[in-house]
Amino acid sequence: MSTLTFKDFRNGVKPNWCPGCGDFSVQSAIQRAAANLGLTPENLALISGIGCSGRISGYIRSYGFHGTHGRALPLAQGVKMANRDLTVVAAGGDGDGFAIGIGHTIHAMRRNIDITYIVMDNQVYGLTKGQTSPRSDSGFVTSSTPDGSIEQALPPMETALMSGATFVAQSFSTEIKDLTATIEAAIQHKGFSIVNVFSPCVTYNKVNTYDWFKENLTKLSDIEGYDKTDRMMAMNTLMEHNSLVTGIIYQEERPSYEELVTGFSDEPLAHGDMKIEKEKFDALVNEFM
């Protein structure tokens, strides 16, 4: 079979994001990463939640599922457990993953199932017209906080480190080459990987703009002696830079959830014989009659 390119992961559906939205770059990076890794549309599953970013599962040629708000990770984990041969990527926004979905996010991190979670972080609820999200800075002015938010922003990368994530990374949507490479590394990692992507909302967030990020972000590759296997260094670096860093923040080799499940068959459940004898079926039904 001929080598695929990112164009093979296009499905002809035109995204309806606002012009200039960072999510366009995230979509392109996922498609490029999949092609670079030699994946095919039929062995990639993209699971998303609700929000502007949640639409991404409908814009990429692969298996896709557009779930409910905050529930992308339970769905993605179920898909992976049913068919371990699939490369499973979950995607959503900061509101989806760090508000209603924060419980699922933390437990997925500690569980270490072999999936990748890409968060498009724009520090605002864009789909519902610009309210504060868990990532909005204190003082952030919106239609629902006209005097400025009185809450502190959630630090997702620090949360990931403390929750046991084995691959923690952050990127910026304009750095398409670095973003693609980071997603590739995340997919190749054996275990749970989270990639938080600063993906500016050009419509409702006039503070955390492209220019603002360019002025404030620090590349970990520019920090002399940075060691991505040192959890304490990773945490200290995040705190020193107010979490505004890009690159692979932390990576640890640890058995995945699937490897630790007793009796978990190498044959995907999706490929197994799911037939049941009529006598057994009738007996099961009779238990509820």
N, C-alpha and C positions, 0 to 999 in steps of 0.2 A: 504494500500500500504506500502511496506517495506521502511525503511529509506534509503534515497539516500546517497552516498558518493561522494567525488570529482571525483572518477573514472567515475561516471555516466555522468559527464559533459565533458568527452573526446569524440572526434568524429573520432579518428583514423588518422587525418591529422597531419603529422609530421611538426613542425615548422622549417623554414629554416633560423632562426636567427643564427648569428655567435656563435660558442661555447663560453660559458661564459657570453653571453649577459644577462643583468638584466631582460629583458622582460620575460624570462622563468619563473622567480619567480613571476612576476606579474600575468602571466597566471595561475599559480598554486594557487596563493592566491585568485584570483577571483573564481576559481572552488571550492576551499575549503570553502570560505565564502558563496557561493551559497548553498552548501550542508549543512553547519552548520545552515543556516537560514531556512532550510526546503523548499527551492525553488526546482522547477523541470525545466528541460530544456524548456518545453513549456510555462512557465510563466516568462522566462528571455529573454530579448532582448539586444544584445550587438552591439552597433553601433560604427564604427571606421572611421577614416579619412585615409590620405595617409602618407606613411613613413614606416620605419621598424615596428613601433608599430601598424600601421594601419592594419597589417596582422592578428592581434589577433582575430578579429571577425570571422576568418575562422578556428581558432584552438580550439574553444570551442563549445560544443554541446548545442546549444540554437538557438533562432532566431538570425540572424545576418545580418548586412548590412555594406558593405565596401564602404563608400562614397567618395566624392572628397576631395581634400586638404583643410583643415580648415573648413569643413562643417559638421563635426560629430554632433555638438550640435544642429544646426537647424533640422537635421534629427531626432535626439533623442527626441527633444521636440515635433516634429510632431507625432512620434510614441506614446509618452506618452499621448498626447491630444486625439489621435484616440482610444487608448485602455488603459485606466487608470488602468486596472487590471494587466498590465504587469509591472514587475520590469525592469526598463530601465537603462542601464549602457552605457555611452559613453566613448570611450578610444582613446588616441592618444599620439603624442609626443610633446615636447616643441616647435618644429618648427610648427607643425600642429596647436596647440592651442594658442601659444603666438606670432605668426607672422601673417600669412595670416588669421588665425581664431580668432585673439585677439578681434575683434569687437563682434563676436558671443559669445565669452567667457564672456566678461564683461556684455553683456545684459542678458545672461542666469543667471549670478550671481544675478543681481538686480531683475530679473523676478521671481526667486525662484520657478521654476517648480520642481516637485518632481522626480528628476533624479540624478544619481551619475556620476561624471566626473573624470576619472582616467587618469592622465598625466604621461607618462613615460619620465622622464626628464634626458637626457644624455648630455645636454649642447652642442650638435653638430647635424648637419644634417648627419646621418649615411647612409641613403639609397642612397644619391647622392654623396657619397665618401668624406664626412668629411669637409663640409664648416661650417662657424660659424652660430649659431642659436641665437635667442634673449636671450638665457640663457648663451651664451659663455662669459667668463670673459674678461675684458679689457686686451689686450696683448696676447690673445689666438692666437697661430700660427696654420694656416691651409693652404691648397693649395690655397685658395682664399685670405688669409691674411698672406702672407709670412713674413711681418714685424710686425705682431701682430695686433689684432683687436683694433680699436680706439674707439669702442662703449662701453657703459656701459651695463652690464647685466640687463635684466628686473627682478624685484623682484615679482614673481607670488603670493606669499602668502600675501604680503603687498597690492598688487593690488586687491586680492580677498577681503580682509578686507575692503578696501576703496570702493569697488564696491557693497557691501551689501550682500555678500555670507553669508548664515546662518550656514554653516558647512565648516570649513577650516582645512585641515589636511595635514601632510607630513610624508613620511615614506622612508625606505631604503630597497632595494630589497633583501638584504641578511637576513634581520630580518623578516623571513617568518611568524613567529607567530604574531608579532606585526602588520605586514602588513595585514595579514588576519583579525585580530581583528579590525583594522582601517577601512577596506573595509566593514566589517559587520556593524560597527557603522554608516558608511556613507550611506549604503543602507537603514538602519532602520530609518535614519533621515527623517523627513517629510519636504521636501523642497530640494533646490539645495545643493548638497554636492560636494566639490572638494577635491581630494586626489592627491597631487603631490608626485610622487615616484622617488627618486634618483635611476636611473637605468643605471649604467655605460656602456658606449660603449667601449668594449675592443679592437676594431679595430682602431678607429679614435680619441679617446680622451685618451691621455696618461698622462693627468694632473689630471682630476677628476676621479681617479681610485677607486677601492674598498678600498685599503689601505688609500688613501687620505680621503675618507669619514669616515672611521673608526676612524681616528685621529682627525677629525674636527667636527663631529656631536655631538650634545647634546640632550639627551632625556628630554622631558618636565617633565616626571615623576621624574626626578632627581632634578628638580628645586623646592625647598621648597616653599610652599605657592602658587604655580602657579594656577590661576583660569581661566579655559577655557571659562567662561562666561563674562570675563572682556575684552572688545575689546581694551581698552587702554593698558592694561597689555600685551595683545597678540602682539600689534604693537611694544611696547617698547622692548619686549623680542626678537622679530624678528630682530630689529635693533641692539640690544646689541650683538646678536650672528651671525650677518651677514646672517640671514635667515637659518642658518644651524642647525635647530632643527627638531626633529621628535616627532610625537604624534598628538593628537587633539589640534590644536592651538586655535580654537574658535568655539563655538556652541551657536546658538540662536534659540529659539522657536518663529516662526512667521508663520502666515497662508501661505500656498503654493499658487501658481498662480491658480491652479485648484479650490481651495476652494473659491477664490475671483471672479471667472468668473460667472457672472449672467447667470442663466439658463443652466449651464454646467451639463448635465445629469449624474446621477449615473451609468446609463447603458452605457458601452463603445460604441462609435460610430461603432467600428468594429463588434459589436454584434447586432446592430440595423437593422431595415428593411430599406434597401437602395433602394428599388424598387420605381419607379415613374410611375404614370399613363401615358398611351400613349398620352392622350390629353394634359397633362402638358408638356410632353417631346416634342411633336410636336410644342407646343406654344413657348417653349424655343428655339427650333431650328429655328423657323420662325423669331425670333428676329434678327437672324444673316444672314438671306437669302436676 
